[in-house]
Amino acid sequence: QVRLVESGGGQVQPGGSLRLSCVAYGFTLSTYAMSWYRQAPGKERELVADISRTSDIISYVDSVKGRFTISRDNAKNTVYLQMNDVNYEDTAMYYCKARGGPGRPIYWGQGTQVTVAS
């Protein structure tokens, strides 16, 4: 069964850190570009970070630059989002997305909740 499973969310204090993981099942992650998105209550889903298949192209939304790091381990079929120095605005459901390019499937995970609270 093809699916993406996120984990690592939870509650963290401002200034703290979390590491999110997204594991792919049923397909080979190395052939897909990967992204992390987030959606806060009442807001649209936004792209947080993106990484190419070979990790040579990485991009971030301005609000997380210098604090978040996206990475991937194709041997483990896993993509990560290291979140450092979090703030209240980082509270959201975080989703990973796999996209295979033109004519190929797009897969979404079910999400993992991140809550920043003191």
C-alpha positions in Angstrom: 0.0 0.0 0.0 1.4 3.4 -1.0 1.5 5.8 1.8 3.5 8.5 3.6 3.6 8.4 7.4 4.7 11.5 9.4 5.9 11.4 13.0 7.7 13.5 15.5 5.2 16.2 16.2 4.1 17.2 19.6 4.2 20.1 22.0 7.3 22.2 22.4 8.2 25.4 24.1 9.1 28.6 22.2 12.8 28.4 21.3 12.8 24.6 21.4 13.4 22.0 18.7 11.6 19.1 17.1 12.5 16.7 14.3 9.8 15.5 12.0 10.1 12.4 10.0 8.2 11.2 6.9 8.6 7.6 5.8 7.4 6.3 2.4 5.9 2.9 2.1 5.1 1.1 -1.2 7.2 3.3 -3.4 10.8 4.4 -3.8 11.3 7.8 -2.3 14.5 8.5 -4.2 12.5 9.1 -7.4 10.4 11.8 -5.9 11.0 15.4 -4.9 9.7 15.9 -1.4 8.1 18.8 0.4 6.9 19.7 3.9 3.7 21.8 4.1 1.9 23.1 7.1 -1.6 24.3 7.8 -2.6 26.3 10.9 -6.3 26.6 12.0 -8.2 29.0 9.7 -5.2 29.4 7.3 -4.4 28.0 4.0 -1.8 25.2 3.6 1.6 26.6 2.9 4.8 25.2 1.5 7.5 25.2 4.2 10.4 23.4 2.6 11.2 21.5 -0.5 14.1 19.2 -1.5 14.9 17.7 -4.8 15.5 14.0 -5.4 19.2 14.2 -4.9 19.2 17.0 -2.3 21.0 19.4 -4.7 18.1 21.9 -4.7 16.5 23.0 -1.4 14.2 25.9 -0.7 12.4 27.3 2.3 9.6 29.8 3.0 11.1 33.0 4.3 9.6 32.6 7.8 11.6 29.4 8.6 14.9 30.2 6.9 17.8 29.8 9.2 15.6 27.8 11.7 14.4 24.7 9.8 16.4 22.2 7.8 14.9 19.7 5.4 16.9 16.6 4.6 16.4 13.1 3.2 17.9 9.7 3.5 16.9 7.8 0.4 18.3 4.6 1.7 15.8 4.8 4.5 13.0 6.1 2.3 12.7 9.0 4.8 12.6 12.8 4.7 13.1 14.9 7.7 12.3 18.4 8.9 14.6 19.7 11.7 12.8 22.5 13.4 14.9 24.8 15.7 14.1 27.9 17.6 10.4 27.4 17.1 7.9 30.1 17.8 4.1 30.3 18.2 3.6 30.9 14.5 5.0 27.5 13.8 2.0 25.8 15.4 0.3 23.8 12.7 -0.4 20.4 11.2 2.6 19.4 9.2 2.3 17.3 6.1 4.8 15.7 3.8 4.3 15.5 0.1 5.9 13.4 -2.6 5.8 14.5 -6.2 7.1 12.4 -9.1 7.0 15.0 -11.8 4.8 15.4 -15.0 2.4 12.5 -15.3 3.5 10.8 -12.1 1.6 10.5 -8.8 1.5 12.9 -5.9 1.2 11.5 -2.4 0.4 13.2 0.8 0.8 12.0 4.4 -1.8 12.3 7.1 0.0 15.0 9.0 1.6 15.4 12.4 0.6 18.1 14.8 3.1 20.6 16.1 2.1 22.9 18.9 4.3 25.6 20.3 3.2 26.6 23.8 4.9 27.7 27.0 
